[in-house]
């Protein structure tokens, strides 16, 4: 699913807190977007929001 979202080249991404089983899963999302979108660490933390 992350790859499909990343292919759309979003400006921002919003996830619901309840979608993640653990904090490690949340961190993995940041890493995946860095890899697939070419975002820096700063960009990924600025563009991805977990509510």
Order of alpha helices (4+ residues) and beta strands (2+ residues): alpha-beta-alpha-alpha-beta
